[in-house]
Amino acid sequence: MAQKQEDSSHTVTMSRPLSQSEENWAKLTDQGTGIAACGIALKRYVEEIQITKALHELMDHYAIARARIVENNKGKLYLQVHNSPAKPTVKEKSWPNVDHSIFNPGVLELQNDDENHTLSLALNQIVCSEINIPFLNINKIAAPPLDVLEVHFYRNSSMPQTIIVIRIHSGACDRTSCCVMVKHFLTALNAIVEGRKPEFPDSPGKNELTSPMEDMIPKGKADKGFLTKGLDVLGYALDSKKYSLLPFNPEFTKMPNNGCFMSDIVTYNLGREGTNALYSACKKENTTLTAALASAYLQTASNIKELKEKKLNQFCFTGVLDCRPYFEPPLAENALGNYSAGILQGAQVKNDISFWDLARLISSKTEKEVRKHKHFSELPVLAMLVRQVMKHPSLTPNSSKRSGLFTLFFGEPGKIEWKDMDSLNVAGSLGPVASMHAVGPCFCACESMREGPDLCISFIFATPVFTKDQMHCFATSVFELLKSSSCF
């Protein structure tokens, strides 16, 4: 639990050391995986003071929202919170130059964007840029002390449009936390615009830092000795040799010192009819949406010409699980922190297996892994693997840092709601998404649900390891497979 102490200026401070998984995420984020961002597009102007007040309200309501990642003289990372008035980090940035003449595949189209798609293109361009901007301290260095939450905003001088980007450091918060924080921020901003005092429901973590995930794991569900962990790491490493990745960009394989990567995004949506058809098909076929998506990614990859010709049909992927419901007692959804864990899975895509048979196989295997508490017991093993790849990128093909085919999230897609926020005139949102250019899979698939319902999937990938054209072709094939398998 967090401890209270006094600093030199007698300001009461809460602090606790980062757990091993949090520290891993902090280091990954510093290298370029885990810079989380959610962009909200408004068809109106809002003032910096209004954004600052809304962020202030959010920070007052959640201790972790006003936390910083600090480092002691022994190199140990801590979360630290000053109980003095929070100082929100809010910066205005220049509206991007949007070139309509350039073909932009994989751009999320905002609903009712009738201004020549300017707002849609700007939102995509801004969010993509933001996940490539590292968290910096006051000296403009990507090293502690670092705020875990900051806001950048952009205003279009030619028409009443504002894009707000909420940035969250993955060393402190997961995707569930991002969705909660964005929702509360928008609620506060709407109230402030209307001249009202924002109201939040009671939630854990207002006046304290919640415990890290490792301290919340039920007794006996993560027991694994050091030798066993070491053998498991070795087993995973040996198994990785048989798993295939997406073919790299040929230009990347020719580049010396392959290490200067960035993240890029393509986003596609099924639309209302396609989304309803997919959900209905999942129900009929007795499987989950997550398993259907995983099946689409795997079958699309196995049909890529280079892999099919070489009969490379074995893949590795990671499912990310929100562990809050699995603690004893369960943790509330609005308990902020990083409480997500990965379950590593291997899959062979045989030529004779149908789309839905593969989905059911993935679903049943996932259920079995969760029953065996793999999300808890494998936590230290995966952490050791990630640390090794961070230290030794050459362990991966072409030093690409690619650790598997894809990552996706178990459970329902994230949803950023803005009901009863008419004063903001919200046009839409993109995210939350997170950077993927340090250690990570070939792509991370972040699902979100727009009103409709309309399922959107953002594919985040490292470039120049892969090109936008490559990922555009892959994603297009995925969606064609989803539609044909849902009879849409």
Secondary structure, DSSP 8 states (H G I E B T S, - for coil): --EEEE-TT--EEEEEE--HHHHHHHHHHHHTEEEEEEEEEESS---HHHHHHHHHHHHHH-GGGGEEEEE-TTS-EEEEEE-S-----EEEE------TTS--TT----TT--STTHHHHHHHHHHHHHTTS----TTS-SSSSEESEEEEEEEETTTTEEEEEEEEETTT--HHHHHHHHHHHHHHHHHHHTT--------TTSSS----HHHHS-TTSS---HHHHHHHHHHHHHHGGG-------HHHHHSSS----EEEEEEEE-HHHHHHHHHHHHHHTT--HHHHHHHHHHHHHHTSHHHHHTT--EEEEEEEEE-GGGSSS---TT--S--EEEEEEEEE--TT--HHHHHHHHHHHHHHHHHTTHHHHTHHHHHHHHHHHHH-GGGSGGG--B-SSEEEESSS-B----TT-GGG-EEEEEEEEEEESSSB-SEEEEEEEETTTEEEEEEEEEETTS-HHHHHHHHHHHHHHHHHHTT-
